[in-house]
Amino acid sequence: MILVTGGLGMIGAHTARALLDLGHDVVVTAHRRTEVPAFLAGRVTVEQLDVTDRDRFLALGSRHEISDIVHLAGSIPGDDPVEFFRTDTAGLLNALDAARAWGVRRFAVASSLGVYAGRPESPWTEDLPLPGVALPHLIVAYKKAVEPLTTHSLAGSGVRPVVLRIGTIWGPLVDPQSPFCPIPSLVNAVSPPELHTDDGGDVCYAPDAGRAIALLTTVPGLNHDTYNVSSGRPFTYGEFASALGTTLPPGGSGGPYLDISRLSEDTGFEPEFDVPASVADYLKWRETNPR
């Protein structure tokens, strides 16, 4: 059985679905978000758990035979950055304790494309040295710290770390007014920020991201500890406007995006959704779902 912490969030739920589709049993933890999406209903075991509670976290191992962990649980920073760092670090350390205590095969953990901030080239590849620059958000600062915390904690344990540098993800279960990606606001026509046709950069549809993470968790062998998780190509907001039958003002400039050659070579992953297919799939989902 594979454990996905934060498994009812957007990326976690799509990862759980992909793991189930690959034939694995899955248990997910739920804390703030407790509603099970339709595509997981009746298919997944849900454990109510605050991952900062070490004793309750470790007790999962007495109820389930867990072979691998995908740690995606996290919080949104409030006014106190120290409290945010304390909360998310406690959850990470508890998950690492569990991985070592249970002797799992792999421990996959969410990092972010934001760790590359400051690199001028594009696309971003995993072998680029990470720059020492001011980071744009507390979450990015934390994700950058997650990487060495994970790899050093698991060194010599027999547990294989898999650092997931996750790109800009959108799709079913995304916040329609996400502050991190304007695409949900654009597609939902909810006061999107001013966008131009050629603005854009890294984008990946959530079901594709979930499948990539599932493959990195389950394929027989991996050649690396760190993988970019995204679509592997840049997108423009003009493409999304076109799929919606509308237009945006001309101008703008594209942003950086993640290279996924390493992911594709080691797992065979290729995205299934282009822009028109992702927009159509998402709009169909929203017909009967609030987010």
C-alpha positions as CSV (number, residue, x, y, z in Angstrom):
1,M,0.0,0.0,0.0
2,I,1.2,3.5,-0.9
3,L,0.7,6.4,1.5
4,V,0.0,9.9,0.0
5,T,0.0,12.6,2.6
6,G,-2.2,15.5,1.7
7,G,-4.0,13.1,-0.6
8,L,-7.2,15.1,-0.9
9,G,-5.5,18.2,-2.2
10,M,-5.2,18.9,-5.9
11,I,-1.9,17.2,-6.6
12,G,-2.3,14.6,-3.9
13,A,-5.7,13.5,-5.2
14,H,-4.5,13.2,-8.8
15,T,-1.4,11.3,-7.6
16,A,-3.7,8.9,-5.6
17,R,-5.9,8.3,-8.7
18,A,-2.9,7.6,-10.9
19,L,-1.5,5.1,-8.4
20,L,-4.9,3.4,-8.2
21,D,-5.1,3.3,-12.0
22,L,-1.7,1.6,-12.0
23,G,-3.1,-1.2,-9.7
24,H,-1.8,-0.1,-6.3
25,D,-3.7,0.2,-3.0
26,V,-3.6,3.7,-1.6
27,V,-4.2,5.3,1.7
28,V,-4.3,9.1,1.9
29,T,-4.2,11.5,4.9
30,A,-6.7,14.3,5.2
31,H,-6.7,17.2,7.6
32,R,-8.0,20.6,6.4
33,R,-9.7,19.2,3.3
34,T,-11.9,16.2,4.0
35,E,-14.2,15.9,1.0
36,V,-13.3,13.0,-1.2
37,P,-13.4,13.8,-4.9
38,A,-15.7,11.8,-7.1
39,F,-12.8,10.1,-8.9
40,L,-11.5,8.7,-5.6
41,A,-14.8,7.8,-3.9
42,G,-14.9,4.2,-2.9
43,R,-11.4,3.5,-4.2
44,V,-9.1,4.9,-1.5
45,T,-8.6,4.6,2.2
46,V,-8.8,7.9,4.0
47,E,-7.1,8.5,7.4
48,Q,-7.9,11.7,9.3
49,L,-4.5,12.9,10.4
50,D,-2.6,16.1,11.2
51,V,0.9,15.1,10.0
52,T,2.5,17.2,12.8
53,D,1.3,14.6,15.3
54,R,4.2,12.2,15.3
55,D,2.6,9.5,17.4
56,R,-0.5,9.3,15.3
57,F,1.6,9.4,12.1
58,L,3.7,6.5,13.2
59,A,0.6,4.6,14.3
60,L,-0.5,4.4,10.6
61,G,2.2,1.7,10.3
62,S,0.3,-0.6,12.6
63,R,-2.9,-0.4,10.5
64,H,-1.5,-0.5,7.0
65,E,1.5,-2.2,5.4
66,I,3.0,0.8,3.7
67,S,5.6,0.2,1.0
68,D,6.2,3.8,-0.2
69,I,5.4,7.3,0.9
70,V,4.5,10.4,-1.2
71,H,4.7,13.4,1.1
72,L,2.6,16.2,-0.4
73,A,0.9,17.6,2.8
74,G,1.6,21.2,3.4
75,S,0.1,24.4,4.8
76,I,-0.4,28.0,3.5
77,P,1.6,30.6,5.3
78,G,-0.2,33.1,7.6
79,D,1.2,36.2,9.3
80,D,3.9,34.3,11.2
81,P,6.6,32.8,9.0
82,V,8.2,30.9,11.9
83,E,4.9,29.1,12.6
84,F,4.6,28.1,9.0
85,F,8.1,26.8,8.9
86,R,7.6,25.0,12.2
87,T,4.4,23.3,11.0
88,D,5.6,22.1,7.7
89,T,9.0,21.0,9.0
90,A,7.4,19.0,11.7
91,G,5.2,17.2,9.2
92,L,8.2,16.5,7.0
93,L,10.3,15.2,9.8
94,N,7.5,12.9,11.0
95,A,7.1,11.5,7.5
96,L,10.8,10.9,7.3
97,D,10.7,9.2,10.7
98,A,7.9,7.0,9.5
99,A,9.7,6.1,6.2
100,R,12.7,4.9,8.2
101,A,10.7,3.1,10.9
102,W,8.6,1.3,8.3
103,G,11.5,0.6,6.0
104,V,9.7,1.8,2.9
105,R,11.1,1.5,-0.5
106,R,10.8,5.1,-1.7
107,F,10.0,8.5,-0.2
108,A,8.9,11.1,-2.7
109,V,8.6,14.6,-1.5
110,A,7.3,17.8,-3.0
111,S,9.7,20.5,-3.9
112,S,9.0,23.3,-6.4
113,L,10.1,24.8,-9.7
114,G,10.7,28.0,-7.6
115,V,14.0,26.6,-6.4
116,Y,15.4,27.6,-9.8
117,A,14.5,31.2,-9.2
118,G,17.4,33.4,-10.4
119,R,18.6,31.1,-13.2
120,P,18.5,33.0,-16.4
121,E,18.4,30.1,-18.8
122,S,15.3,28.1,-20.0
123,P,14.4,25.4,-19.8
124,W,15.4,24.6,-16.3
125,T,17.2,21.2,-15.9
126,E,17.8,19.3,-12.7
127,D,21.6,19.5,-13.0
128,L,21.6,23.3,-12.8
129,P,23.2,24.6,-9.6
130,L,20.5,26.3,-7.5
131,P,21.3,30.0,-7.1
132,G,21.6,31.7,-3.7
133,V,19.1,34.5,-4.3
134,A,16.2,36.1,-2.4
135,L,13.2,33.7,-3.0
136,P,9.8,35.0,-4.1
137,H,7.6,33.3,-1.5
138,L,7.8,31.5,1.9
139,I,6.6,28.3,0.3
140,V,9.5,28.4,-2.2
141,A,12.0,29.0,0.6
142,Y,10.7,26.0,2.5
143,K,10.7,23.8,-0.5
144,K,14.3,24.6,-1.2
145,A,15.1,23.5,2.3
146,V,13.1,20.3,1.9
147,E,15.6,18.9,-0.6
148,P,18.7,18.6,1.6
149,L,16.6,17.8,4.7
150,T,15.1,14.8,2.9
151,T,18.3,13.5,1.2
152,H,20.4,13.8,4.3
153,S,17.8,12.3,6.6
154,L,17.5,9.2,4.4
155,A,21.2,8.7,3.7
156,G,22.2,5.2,4.7
157,S,18.6,4.2,5.6
158,G,17.9,2.1,2.6
159,V,15.0,4.4,1.7
160,R,15.3,6.0,-1.8
161,P,14.5,9.7,-1.7
162,V,12.7,11.1,-4.8
163,V,12.7,14.9,-4.8
164,L,9.8,16.2,-7.0
165,R,10.5,19.7,-8.4
166,I,6.8,20.3,-9.3
167,G,5.9,22.9,-11.9
168,T,2.9,25.2,-12.2
169,I,-0.1,22.8,-11.8
170,W,-3.8,23.5,-12.5
171,G,-6.9,21.4,-13.0
172,P,-9.7,19.8,-11.1
173,L,-9.6,20.7,-7.4
174,V,-7.5,23.8,-8.0
175,D,-8.5,27.0,-6.2
176,P,-10.4,28.9,-8.9
177,Q,-8.8,32.1,-7.7
178,S,-5.3,30.7,-7.1
179,P,-2.7,33.3,-6.4
180,F,0.0,31.2,-7.8
181,C,-1.3,30.6,-11.3
182,P,-3.7,32.8,-13.4
183,I,-5.0,30.0,-15.5
184,P,-7.9,29.0,-13.2
185,S,-9.0,32.6,-13.0
186,L,-8.9,32.9,-16.8
187,V,-10.7,29.7,-17.4
188,N,-13.3,30.4,-14.7
189,A,-13.7,34.0,-15.8
190,V,-13.1,35.1,-12.2
191,S,-11.3,38.5,-12.3
192,P,-8.1,37.2,-13.9
193,P,-5.1,39.5,-13.7
194,E,-4.2,41.5,-16.8
195,L,-2.7,39.0,-19.2
196,H,-1.3,39.2,-22.7
197,T,-1.2,36.8,-25.5
198,D,2.5,35.9,-25.3
199,D,2.7,35.8,-21.5
200,G,3.2,32.4,-20.0
201,G,5.7,29.8,-19.0
202,D,5.6,26.5,-17.2
203,V,2.1,24.8,-17.0
204,C,1.0,21.2,-16.4
205,Y,-2.5,19.8,-16.1
206,A,-3.1,18.1,-12.7
207,P,-3.9,14.6,-14.0
208,D,-0.6,14.6,-15.9
209,A,1.3,15.7,-12.9
210,G,-0.3,13.0,-10.7
211,R,0.6,10.4,-13.2
212,A,4.2,11.6,-13.4
213,I,4.5,11.4,-9.6
214,A,2.9,7.9,-9.5
215,L,5.4,6.6,-12.1
216,L,8.3,8.1,-10.1
217,T,7.0,6.3,-7.0
218,T,6.5,2.9,-8.6
219,V,8.7,2.2,-11.6
220,P,11.3,-0.5,-10.9
221,G,14.4,1.6,-11.0
222,L,15.4,5.3,-11.0
223,N,18.7,6.8,-12.0
224,H,18.4,10.0,-10.0
225,D,17.1,11.4,-6.8
226,T,15.7,14.6,-8.2
227,Y,13.1,15.1,-11.0
228,N,11.3,17.9,-12.6
229,V,7.5,17.2,-12.8
230,S,5.6,19.2,-15.4
231,S,4.6,19.1,-19.1
232,G,8.1,19.8,-20.5
233,R,7.0,22.6,-22.8
234,P,6.2,26.3,-22.4
235,F,2.7,27.6,-22.8
236,T,1.2,31.0,-23.5
237,Y,-2.0,32.4,-22.0
238,G,-3.0,33.1,-25.6
239,E,-3.3,29.3,-26.1
240,F,-5.7,29.1,-23.2
241,A,-7.7,32.1,-24.4
242,S,-8.0,30.5,-27.9
243,A,-9.3,27.2,-26.3
244,L,-11.9,29.3,-24.5
245,G,-13.0,31.0,-27.7
246,T,-11.7,34.4,-26.6
247,T,-8.7,36.7,-27.0
248,L,-6.2,38.5,-24.9
249,P,-4.4,41.8,-25.7
250,P,-1.2,41.4,-27.8
251,G,2.2,41.5,-26.2
252,G,3.9,39.9,-23.2
253,S,6.8,37.6,-22.9
254,G,7.2,33.9,-22.0
255,G,8.7,32.7,-18.8
256,P,11.0,29.8,-17.9
257,Y,9.8,26.2,-17.9
258,L,10.9,22.8,-16.7
259,D,12.7,20.3,-18.8
260,I,11.4,16.8,-18.2
261,S,13.8,14.7,-20.2
262,R,15.0,12.9,-17.0
263,L,11.5,12.1,-16.0
264,S,10.6,10.8,-19.5
265,E,13.8,8.7,-19.8
266,D,13.4,7.0,-16.5
267,T,9.6,6.4,-16.4
268,G,8.4,6.7,-20.0
269,F,6.1,9.6,-19.0
270,E,4.6,11.8,-21.7
271,P,1.8,14.3,-21.0
272,E,-1.6,13.3,-22.3
273,F,-3.3,16.7,-22.2
274,D,-2.6,19.6,-24.5
275,V,-4.3,23.0,-23.9
276,P,-7.6,22.4,-25.7
277,A,-8.0,18.9,-24.1
278,S,-7.1,20.2,-20.6
279,V,-9.6,23.1,-20.9
280,A,-12.4,20.9,-22.2
281,D,-11.7,18.3,-19.4
282,Y,-11.7,21.0,-16.7
283,L,-14.8,22.7,-17.9
284,K,-16.7,19.4,-17.9
285,W,-15.5,18.7,-14.4
286,R,-16.7,22.1,-13.2
287,E,-20.2,21.4,-14.4
288,T,-20.8,19.3,-11.3
289,N,-17.9,20.3,-9.0
290,P,-17.3,23.5,-7.0
291,R,-13.5,23.6,-7.7
